[in-house]
Amino acid sequence: MDLKDFIANSLTQIAEGILQASEALANTDAEVNPTRLETYSSDAQGYGRTLTPDDGRKISQTRLVERVSFDVAVTTEGETKGGAGLKVGIASLGLNAGGGVTDKTGQASRIQFTIPMVFPSKRNRNGQ
């Protein structure tokens, strides 16, 4: 797999994960990757705070935005048996070669990223 394909695939999966998490939390007041926020310095414990809405409503206290950091080890495996190609996975599991001889080559990479998130304080935005 080319580096550009690896980067494109990784970023696509991260973005799809953010969307999936947002959809799963739609009935809460959690926000994954909030769009309106003020960030703190890199020395602060929190990432920042949400900003008040554009519609003029006053919010007495904005919400704390946390950093959710990921450090994922990604492995690639190539096999020369039976024309199998390159396989990319999050974890490397055992291989059952079925009694055959398999020549395996591999490479490990790390992806580190942070996603800002406002953690939920209640189950439903409507108070139910």
GROMACS elastic network, one bead per residue, 0.5 to 0.9 nm:
[ bonds ]
;  ai    aj funct       b0    kb
    1     4     6  0.83210   500
    1     5     6  0.63719   500
    1     6     6  0.65615   500
    1    76     6  0.86593   500
    1    86     6  0.68729   500
    1    87     6  0.86348   500
    1    88     6  0.86149   500
    2     5     6  0.52428   500
    2     6     6  0.62932   500
    2     7     6  0.87516   500
    3     7     6  0.61472   500
    3     8     6  0.85337   500
    4     7     6  0.51401   500
    4     8     6  0.60471   500
    4     9     6  0.84574   500
    5     8     6  0.50750   500
    5     9     6  0.59183   500
    5    10     6  0.83892   500
    6     9     6  0.51951   500
    6    10     6  0.60222   500
    6    11     6  0.85808   500
    6    88     6  0.89108   500
    7    10     6  0.51216   500
    7    11     6  0.60864   500
    7    12     6  0.84242   500
    8    11     6  0.53250   500
    8    12     6  0.60149   500
    8    13     6  0.85757   500
    9    12     6  0.51365   500
    9    13     6  0.61539   500
    9    14     6  0.86260   500
   10    13     6  0.52548   500
   10    14     6  0.61989   500
   10    15     6  0.86675   500
   10   111     6  0.83815   500
   11    14     6  0.50632   500
   11    15     6  0.61193   500
   11    16     6  0.85342   500
   12    15     6  0.51747   500
   12    16     6  0.61008   500
   12    17     6  0.84968   500
   13    16     6  0.50287   500
   13    17     6  0.59982   500
   13    18     6  0.86190   500
   14    17     6  0.50190   500
   14    18     6  0.63170   500
   14    19     6  0.88001   500
   15    18     6  0.51008   500
   15    19     6  0.63677   500
   15    20     6  0.86504   500
   16    19     6  0.50732   500
   16    20     6  0.60590   500
   16    21     6  0.85365   500
   17    20     6  0.50317   500
   17    21     6  0.60596   500
   17    22     6  0.85186   500
   18    21     6  0.51825   500
   18    22     6  0.61678   500
   18    23     6  0.86953   500
   18    32     6  0.66198   500
   18    33     6  0.74174   500
   18   115     6  0.82885   500
   19    22     6  0.50640   500
   19    23     6  0.62236   500
   19    24     6  0.86418   500
   19    32     6  0.81907   500
   20    23     6  0.51494   500
   20    24     6  0.61747   500
   20    25     6  0.86676   500
   21    24     6  0.50537   500
   21    25     6  0.62036   500
   21    26     6  0.86008   500
   21    32     6  0.70497   500
   22    25     6  0.51993   500
   22    26     6  0.60598   500
   22    30     6  0.81193   500
   22    31     6  0.68402   500
   22    32     6  0.57194   500
   22    33     6  0.85547   500
   23    26     6  0.51060   500
   23    27     6  0.85239   500
   24    27     6  0.77695   500
   24    28     6  0.89585   500
   25    28     6  0.54583   500
   25    29     6  0.77098   500
   25    30     6  0.64372   500
   25    31     6  0.78327   500
   25    32     6  0.85322   500
   25   120     6  0.85076   500
   25   123     6  0.87757   500
   26    29     6  0.75406   500
   26    30     6  0.77451   500
   26    31     6  0.85620   500
   26   124     6  0.83309   500
   26   125     6  0.85139   500
   27    30     6  0.85246   500
   27   123     6  0.64396   500
   27   125     6  0.61351   500
   27   126     6  0.84037   500
   28    31     6  0.84373   500
   28   120     6  0.61435   500
   28   121     6  0.78331   500
   28   122     6  0.60834   500
   28   125     6  0.53858   500
   28   126     6  0.87367   500
   29   118     6  0.80928   500
   29   119     6  0.77001   500
   29   120     6  0.51766   500
   29   121     6  0.65794   500
   29   122     6  0.63360   500
   29   123     6  0.70709   500
   29   124     6  0.66838   500
   29   125     6  0.54910   500
   30   117     6  0.73492   500
   30   118     6  0.52569   500
   30   121     6  0.73333   500
   30   122     6  0.83292   500
   30   123     6  0.88595   500
   31    34     6  0.55392   500
   31    35     6  0.89956   500
   31    65     6  0.87171   500
   31   116     6  0.85201   500
   31   117     6  0.55867   500
   31   119     6  0.67922   500
   31   120     6  0.76380   500
   32   115     6  0.74975   500
   32   116     6  0.64736   500
   32   118     6  0.64412   500
   32   119     6  0.81952   500
   33    65     6  0.89293   500
   33   115     6  0.61213   500
   33   117     6  0.54032   500
   33   118     6  0.79511   500
   34    37     6  0.67538   500
   34    50     6  0.74877   500
   34    65     6  0.81385   500
   34   116     6  0.69538   500
   34   117     6  0.66160   500
   34   118     6  0.73679   500
   35    50     6  0.83120   500
   36    49     6  0.86631   500
   36    50     6  0.57440   500
   36    51     6  0.54616   500
   36    52     6  0.79249   500
   36    53     6  0.79900   500
   37    48     6  0.66580   500
   37    49     6  0.55234   500
   37    51     6  0.50374   500
   37    52     6  0.86635   500
   37    65     6  0.78721   500
   38    47     6  0.84303   500
   38    48     6  0.53864   500
   38    49     6  0.54036   500
   38    50     6  0.61618   500
   38    51     6  0.64674   500
   38    65     6  0.89339   500
   39    42     6  0.87364   500
   39    46     6  0.85659   500
   39    47     6  0.56817   500
   39    49     6  0.65832   500
   39    50     6  0.86083   500
   39    65     6  0.83866   500
   40    43     6  0.78905   500
   40    44     6  0.61758   500
   40    45     6  0.86510   500
   40    46     6  0.72081   500
   40    47     6  0.57009   500
   40    49     6  0.80167   500
   41    44     6  0.56392   500
   41    47     6  0.78535   500
   41    48     6  0.83769   500
   42    45     6  0.81584   500
   42    46     6  0.88838   500
   42    47     6  0.77555   500
   43    46     6  0.88353   500
   44    47     6  0.69935   500
   44    48     6  0.84049   500
   45    48     6  0.88442   500
   45    66     6  0.81078   500
   45    67     6  0.86763   500
   46    49     6  0.81783   500
   46    64     6  0.70042   500
   46    65     6  0.62623   500
   46    66     6  0.50614   500
   46    67     6  0.67016   500
   47    64     6  0.77131   500
   47    65     6  0.53911   500
   47    66     6  0.50307   500
   47    67     6  0.55968   500
   47   116     6  0.69839   500
   47   117     6  0.87487   500
   48    63     6  0.85981   500
   48    64     6  0.61188   500
   48    65     6  0.50664   500
   48    66     6  0.70513   500
   48    67     6  0.88891   500
   48   116     6  0.87873   500
   49    62     6  0.61365   500
   49    63     6  0.54575   500
   49    65     6  0.52034   500
   49    66     6  0.85796   500
   49   118     6  0.86931   500
   50    53     6  0.89692   500
   50    62     6  0.54500   500
   50    63     6  0.53219   500
   50    64     6  0.65761   500
   50    65     6  0.66964   500
   50   118     6  0.83585   500
   51    54     6  0.88210   500
   51    59     6  0.88502   500
   51    62     6  0.63701   500
   51    63     6  0.81462   500
   52    55     6  0.85995   500
   52    56     6  0.78947   500
   52    57     6  0.73189   500
   52    58     6  0.67747   500
   52    59     6  0.60889   500
   52    60     6  0.89552   500
   52    61     6  0.87842   500
   52    62     6  0.68290   500
   53    56     6  0.63982   500
   53    57     6  0.63694   500
   53    58     6  0.78471   500
   53    59     6  0.81137   500
   54    57     6  0.75900   500
   55    58     6  0.89836   500
   58    61     6  0.89647   500
   59    62     6  0.64417   500
   63   118     6  0.67877   500
   63   119     6  0.88076   500
   64   117     6  0.84931   500
   64   118     6  0.61698   500
   64   119     6  0.81146   500
   65   116     6  0.61831   500
   65   117     6  0.53894   500
   65   119     6  0.76026   500
   66   115     6  0.84043   500
   66   116     6  0.56420   500
   66   117     6  0.53345   500
   66   118     6  0.61693   500
   66   119     6  0.75929   500
   67   114     6  0.61586   500
   67   115     6  0.59708   500
   67   117     6  0.64231   500
   67   118     6  0.89052   500
   68   113     6  0.84533   500
   68   114     6  0.54360   500
   68   115     6  0.52591   500
   68   116     6  0.60996   500
   68   117     6  0.68811   500
   69   112     6  0.73857   500
   69   113     6  0.58634   500
   69   115     6  0.64758   500
   69   116     6  0.86157   500
   70   111     6  0.77731   500
   70   112     6  0.55125   500
   70   113     6  0.53910   500
   70   114     6  0.60841   500
   70   115     6  0.82779   500
   71   110     6  0.67598   500
   71   111     6  0.58247   500
   71   113     6  0.67884   500
   71   114     6  0.88620   500
   72    90     6  0.73711   500
   72   109     6  0.83579   500
   72   110     6  0.55615   500
   72   111     6  0.52199   500
   72   112     6  0.63290   500
   72   113     6  0.87126   500
   73    90     6  0.63970   500
   73    91     6  0.73915   500
   73   108     6  0.67554   500
   73   109     6  0.58059   500
   73   111     6  0.64915   500
   73   112     6  0.87814   500
   74    88     6  0.72714   500
   74    89     6  0.60562   500
   74    91     6  0.67809   500
   74    92     6  0.85959   500
   74   107     6  0.84279   500
   74   108     6  0.56423   500
   74   109     6  0.51401   500
   74   110     6  0.58028   500
   74   111     6  0.72691   500
   75    87     6  0.84200   500
   75    88     6  0.59825   500
   75    89     6  0.56341   500
   75    90     6  0.62233   500
   75    91     6  0.66817   500
   75    92     6  0.66772   500
   75   106     6  0.69677   500
   75   107     6  0.57091   500
   75   109     6  0.62290   500
   75   110     6  0.85166   500
   76    86     6  0.67938   500
   76    87     6  0.56493   500
   76    89     6  0.64423   500
   76    90     6  0.87498   500
   76    92     6  0.85765   500
   76   105     6  0.83476   500
   76   106     6  0.53257   500
   76   107     6  0.52285   500
   76   108     6  0.62793   500
   76   109     6  0.82706   500
   77    85     6  0.84166   500
   77    86     6  0.56869   500
   77    87     6  0.52153   500
   77    88     6  0.64982   500
   77    89     6  0.82753   500
   77    92     6  0.86015   500
   77   104     6  0.68089   500
   77   105     6  0.58382   500
   77   107     6  0.67294   500
   77   108     6  0.88514   500
   78    84     6  0.74309   500
   78    85     6  0.59268   500
   78    87     6  0.63179   500
   78    88     6  0.89448   500
   78   103     6  0.83789   500
   78   104     6  0.58097   500
   78   105     6  0.52566   500
   78   106     6  0.60224   500
   78   107     6  0.88980   500
   79    82     6  0.81716   500
   79    83     6  0.76266   500
   79    84     6  0.57055   500
   79    85     6  0.63165   500
   79    86     6  0.70050   500
   79    87     6  0.86269   500
   79   102     6  0.68417   500
   79   103     6  0.59029   500
   79   105     6  0.66267   500
   79   106     6  0.87804   500
   80    83     6  0.61142   500
   80    84     6  0.63330   500
   80    85     6  0.76546   500
   80   102     6  0.69270   500
   80   103     6  0.58449   500
   80   104     6  0.70185   500
   80   105     6  0.87033   500
   81    84     6  0.61206   500
   81   100     6  0.87324   500
   81   101     6  0.78368   500
   81   102     6  0.58088   500
   81   103     6  0.69668   500
   81   104     6  0.87404   500
   84    87     6  0.85843   500
   89    92     6  0.68627   500
   92    95     6  0.88688   500
   95    98     6  0.89455   500
   96    99     6  0.78868   500
   96   100     6  0.89303   500
   97   100     6  0.53874   500
   97   101     6  0.69121   500
   97   102     6  0.66728   500
   98   101     6  0.86059   500
  118   121     6  0.89956   500
  120   123     6  0.71639   500
  122   125     6  0.72453   500
  122   127     6  0.76397   500
  123   126     6  0.88960   500
  123   127     6  0.76765   500
  123   128     6  0.77130   500
  124   127     6  0.54258   500
  124   128     6  0.57495   500
  125   128     6  0.75805   500
